[in-house]
Amino acid sequence: MAGEIVRADVQEVVIGAEIFGTETISAFLSKCRSDNTRKTYSNAITQLQKFFAQKGRVQPNEDSVNEFFADLAAKKKSPSTRRLYLTVTKNYFAFVAKRGIYPDVAAEVKEEFKKGTTHKKSALTVNQAQKLLRAVKGDDLLSLRDRAIIALALQTGVRTCEIERANIEDFNPNQDGEGYLLAVTGKGHSDADATVRVAPAVVELILAYLDLRGEPDLKAPLFASTSRNIKWKKNKYGVRLSAQSVQKIIKRAMIEVGIRSKDAAKDTNKKISPHSCRHFAATTAIKAGIDIREVAAMLRHTSVNITAIYLHDMQATTRRAEMAVADTLFGGAA
């Protein structure tokens, strides 16, 4: 009997090694579009793997997967974190099952999440946005690029991943009005499927950068590194900037003008991040009285309910809806 128990334990360990084997995990992560997504997914799988190892369960089942999420909730992990882990877990076990390694024990796992009514990150104030615009000085290629990126992020609310994926051919004059249109490839999409309207002041910055860069290939990245790459042809500068590089450019500018601190211990604006440029674009448009459906279109939200979170982020003292009602009731004598 003892021999049978040992053989069962060994069999379970072998199965566990196959489920969370290095080769299997690497194959799964290779399907991620970006380095940032790959790191996020890798961390989620690591936490899942650690949970089963600590519990001594190398053969997951639906109950143990549910326990994993109960454990996350007990550790007060945020709904957004648990939602992300659920997505990764479901995708991973579906992947493992497809490869014939182990049954999909997460297919029926569900969890109710309370949707947040505010964002984790804060929007930049008008003063902060203006300071950020002035953060990068100089007319060299690097300065022109960084200034154009910051202006584009603030004015259109494009995501850093959308800046990463944009090509020169995606940036074209607006035939129906002033400025240019930029075709963007959003999260989870492989092709450009939406456009944002770029204002003349930002267009001027981007064109100045492209003119100095001297890039003739329309399929080249709209924003590239400034170092030459021997794999590229003559007059081509660098390679496509990653989303992480774009984030670093914006954060570096924030530190330069004092919006953020280089010293994490002294940083009082930790809720300000490069994503705050997107929040600035949204809240500024809403404060200007733009219909929420138009703001949702600008941000490429699938539902105005997502955009409505920006309304919750705005302080009651700055909202105009109440005062608009008072103007109607009291003829502006409120």
C-alpha positions as a printed Julia matrix, in Angstrom:
334×3 Matrix{Float64}:
   0.0    0.0     0.0
   2.81   2.37    0.87
   4.31   1.77   -2.55
   1.02   2.68   -4.22
   0.81   5.94   -2.29
   4.31   6.92   -3.37
   3.5    6.18   -7.0
   0.32   8.29   -6.78
   2.28  11.19   -5.29
   4.87  10.94   -8.01
   2.16  10.85  -10.65
   0.55  13.99   -9.2
   3.88  15.83   -9.17
   4.46  14.92  -12.8
   1.0   16.2   -13.74
   1.6   19.41  -11.77
   4.94  19.93  -13.5
   3.23  19.58  -16.88
   0.46  22.05  -16.0
   2.87  24.72  -14.8
   5.91  23.6   -16.75
   8.31  26.24  -18.06
   7.71  25.2   -21.67
   3.92  25.33  -21.27
   3.96  28.73  -19.58
   6.37  30.14  -22.16
   4.19  28.9   -25.01
   1.14  30.56  -23.42
   2.93  33.87  -22.8
   4.31  33.93  -26.35
   0.78  34.75  -27.54
   0.74  38.07  -25.61
   0.94  41.13  -27.84
   3.18  43.29  -25.66
   5.91  42.94  -23.04
   3.67  44.65  -20.5
   0.85  42.13  -21.04
   3.36  39.28  -20.9
   4.67  40.46  -17.53
   1.17  40.89  -16.14
   0.05  37.44  -17.28
   3.28  35.87  -16.04
   2.75  37.35  -12.57
  -0.84  36.05  -12.44
   0.25  32.53  -13.4
   3.04  32.64  -10.82
   0.56  33.53   -8.08
  -1.74  30.71   -9.21
   1.15  28.26   -9.23
   2.32  29.34   -5.76
  -1.19  28.9    -4.35
  -1.39  25.26   -5.45
   2.18  24.6    -4.29
   1.51  26.06   -0.84
  -1.72  24.1    -0.51
   0.01  20.92   -1.63
  -2.43  20.54   -4.5
  -0.66  19.72   -7.73
  -3.85  18.5    -9.41
  -6.19  21.53   -9.65
  -9.94  21.1    -9.9
 -12.83  23.55  -10.07
 -13.16  23.71   -6.28
  -9.48  24.48   -5.74
  -9.54  27.16   -8.44
 -12.5   28.74   -6.65
 -10.49  28.58   -3.42
  -7.71  30.51   -5.15
 -10.08  33.41   -5.82
 -11.53  33.2    -2.33
  -7.97  33.51   -1.05
  -7.39  36.6    -3.21
 -10.56  38.18   -1.82
  -9.48  37.33    1.76
  -6.19  39.11    1.07
  -8.27  42.12    0.02
  -7.04  42.1    -3.56
  -8.94  44.69   -5.56
 -11.82  43.67   -7.85
  -9.78  44.75  -10.88
  -6.87  42.51   -9.82
  -9.16  39.54   -9.23
 -10.91  40.15  -12.54
  -7.54  40.15  -14.3
  -6.47  36.94  -12.54
  -9.75  35.3   -13.51
  -9.2   36.17  -17.16
  -5.64  34.82  -17.1
  -6.66  31.66  -15.21
  -9.48  30.86  -17.63
  -7.3   31.52  -20.67
  -4.43  29.48  -19.25
  -6.44  26.36  -18.4
  -8.21  26.56  -21.77
  -4.75  26.69  -23.38
  -3.51  23.72  -21.32
  -6.62  21.72  -22.21
  -6.21  22.5   -25.91
  -2.68  21.11  -25.77
  -4.02  17.92  -24.18
  -2.1   18.41  -20.93
  -4.94  18.75  -18.44
  -8.74  19.25  -18.45
 -10.11  22.82  -18.41
 -11.06  23.02  -14.73
 -11.61  26.8   -14.84
 -14.23  26.95  -17.6
 -17.17  27.16  -15.18
 -15.46  29.26  -12.52
 -17.24  32.58  -11.96
 -16.9   35.47   -9.55
 -18.97  38.57   -8.94
 -17.02  41.8    -8.97
 -18.2   45.18   -7.84
 -17.39  47.74  -10.46
 -15.47  50.7    -9.16
 -17.02  54.14   -9.48
 -13.69  55.97   -9.55
 -10.32  55.53  -11.2
  -7.17  54.47   -9.41
  -5.28  57.28  -11.1
  -6.09  60.98  -10.96
  -6.54  63.37  -13.85
  -4.0   66.14  -14.32
  -5.2   69.62  -13.5
  -5.07  72.27  -16.22
  -2.03  73.82  -14.53
  -0.25  70.46  -14.38
  -1.06  69.72  -18.02
   0.32  73.08  -19.1
   3.48  72.53  -17.07
   3.87  69.1   -18.64
   3.59  70.6   -22.13
   6.47  72.95  -21.29
   8.59  70.26  -19.67
  10.56  69.3   -22.78
  12.6   72.04  -24.41
  14.92  72.08  -27.39
  14.62  71.51  -31.14
  16.68  68.34  -31.47
  15.09  65.11  -32.67
  14.66  63.65  -29.17
  13.04  66.8   -27.75
  10.68  67.22  -30.7
   9.58  63.6   -30.41
   8.95  63.71  -26.67
   7.1   67.03  -26.86
   4.89  65.69  -29.66
   4.1   62.51  -27.7
   3.11  64.45  -24.58
   0.94  66.88  -26.54
  -0.79  64.04  -28.4
  -1.51  62.14  -25.17
  -2.95  65.22  -23.46
  -5.06  66.44  -26.38
  -6.56  63.17  -27.63
  -6.34  60.85  -24.62
  -4.64  58.12  -26.65
  -3.24  55.21  -24.66
   0.49  54.56  -24.58
  -0.09  51.24  -26.37
  -1.91  53.14  -29.13
   1.02  55.53  -29.47
   3.31  52.5   -29.71
   1.3   50.89  -32.53
   0.76  54.0   -34.68
   2.51  54.17  -38.06
   3.24  57.23  -40.19
   0.56  56.1   -42.67
  -2.03  56.3   -39.87
  -1.52  60.07  -39.54
  -3.35  62.0   -42.29
  -5.0   65.39  -42.93
  -8.64  65.65  -41.9
 -10.56  66.06  -45.15
 -13.66  67.35  -43.34
 -12.01  70.0   -41.19
  -8.82  71.4   -39.7
  -6.16  69.28  -38.1
  -5.29  65.66  -38.8
  -6.83  62.28  -38.03
  -4.84  59.51  -36.38
  -6.02  55.93  -36.9
  -5.45  54.0   -33.67
  -5.21  50.33  -32.8
  -6.8   49.92  -29.39
  -6.43  47.3   -26.68
  -7.14  43.78  -27.89
  -7.17  44.78  -31.56
  -4.71  43.83  -34.29
  -5.65  46.57  -36.76
  -6.51  50.25  -36.56
 -10.25  50.4   -36.01
 -10.87  53.94  -34.74
  -9.63  57.49  -35.26
  -8.91  60.5   -33.08
  -8.86  64.1   -34.24
  -5.49  65.78  -33.73
  -5.55  69.57  -33.26
  -3.4   71.86  -35.47
  -1.04  72.79  -32.6
  -0.24  69.11  -32.0
  -0.04  68.38  -35.74
   2.6   71.07  -36.02
   4.72  69.37  -33.38
   4.41  65.92  -34.96
   5.19  67.22  -38.48
   8.25  69.11  -37.2
   9.5   65.89  -35.62
   8.85  63.8   -38.76
  10.46  66.45  -40.96
  13.68  66.4   -38.93
  13.59  62.61  -38.75
  13.43  62.4   -42.55
  11.48  59.14  -42.6
  10.21  58.24  -46.1
   8.58  54.89  -45.25
   4.87  55.34  -44.47
   4.76  51.96  -42.74
   7.44  52.99  -40.27
   6.41  53.76  -36.68
   5.07  57.24  -36.07
   7.37  57.53  -33.05
  10.72  55.77  -32.96
  13.88  55.65  -30.88
  16.54  58.17  -31.85
  19.39  55.67  -32.07
  20.33  54.28  -35.47
  19.82  50.57  -36.03
  22.11  48.84  -38.54
  19.22  46.61  -39.62
  17.38  49.64  -40.92
  18.03  51.31  -44.25
  19.7   54.68  -44.64
  17.82  57.69  -43.16
  15.74  55.47  -40.87
  16.09  56.22  -37.19
  15.75  53.65  -34.46
  13.01  51.16  -33.79
   9.39  51.42  -32.65
   8.99  52.81  -29.14
   7.34  50.38  -26.75
   4.4   51.42  -24.57
   6.76  51.24  -21.58
   9.16  53.65  -23.29
   6.32  56.08  -23.96
   5.31  55.86  -20.29
   8.9   56.58  -19.22
   9.06  59.63  -21.51
   5.91  61.11  -19.96
   6.88  60.22  -16.39
  10.34  61.7   -16.86
   8.73  64.96  -17.99
   6.4   64.87  -14.96
   9.4   64.57  -12.66
  11.19  67.36  -14.52
   8.43  69.89  -13.73
   7.68  68.63  -10.22
   4.36  66.89  -10.89
   5.97  63.68   -9.67
   9.03  63.18   -7.48
  12.02  61.04   -8.41
  12.25  60.07   -4.75
   9.39  57.62   -4.17
   9.44  58.3    -0.43
   8.78  62.01   -1.04
   6.29  61.54   -3.86
   2.93  63.0    -2.82
   1.31  62.52   -6.24
   1.42  58.75   -6.62
  -2.06  58.75   -8.17
  -0.63  60.76  -11.05
   0.78  58.61  -13.86
   1.19  58.79  -17.65
  -2.39  57.48  -17.84
  -3.46  60.71  -16.12
  -3.04  62.41  -19.51
  -5.96  60.31  -20.74
  -7.99  61.25  -17.66
  -7.18  64.91  -18.32
  -8.52  64.71  -21.87
 -11.72  63.04  -20.67
 -12.51  65.31  -17.74
 -11.59  68.46  -19.67
 -13.98  67.52  -22.48
 -16.77  66.75  -20.0
 -16.22  70.05  -18.15
 -16.43  71.85  -21.49
 -19.95  70.49  -21.9
 -19.18  67.86  -24.56
 -21.81  65.13  -24.71
 -20.64  62.0   -22.92
 -21.23  59.95  -26.07
 -18.7   62.09  -27.92
 -16.22  61.71  -25.07
 -16.77  57.93  -25.17
 -16.01  58.0   -28.9
 -12.82  59.97  -28.3
 -11.67  57.42  -25.72
 -12.87  54.43  -27.83
 -14.94  53.1   -24.93
 -17.31  50.27  -25.79
 -19.98  51.75  -23.51
 -20.8   55.19  -22.14
 -21.06  53.46  -18.75
 -17.27  53.19  -18.77
 -16.93  56.87  -19.65
 -19.39  57.77  -16.9
 -16.75  56.86  -14.31
 -15.05  60.14  -15.22
 -18.16  61.93  -13.99
 -17.66  60.31  -10.58
 -14.02  61.43  -10.59
 -15.02  65.08  -10.96
 -15.54  66.99   -7.74
 -19.03  68.28   -7.03
 -17.61  71.81   -6.81
 -16.52  71.69  -10.44
 -19.61  70.05  -11.95
 -21.77  72.29  -14.09
 -24.96  70.23  -14.31
 -26.44  71.53  -11.07
 -25.72  75.15  -12.0
 -27.23  74.65  -15.44
 -30.47  73.58  -13.75
 -30.29  76.65  -11.48
 -29.84  78.9   -14.52
 -33.04  77.49  -15.99
 -34.97  77.75  -12.74
 -33.76  81.15  -11.62
 -32.66  82.79  -14.83
 -29.01  82.86  -13.87
 -29.71  84.49  -10.52
 -28.75  81.4    -8.51
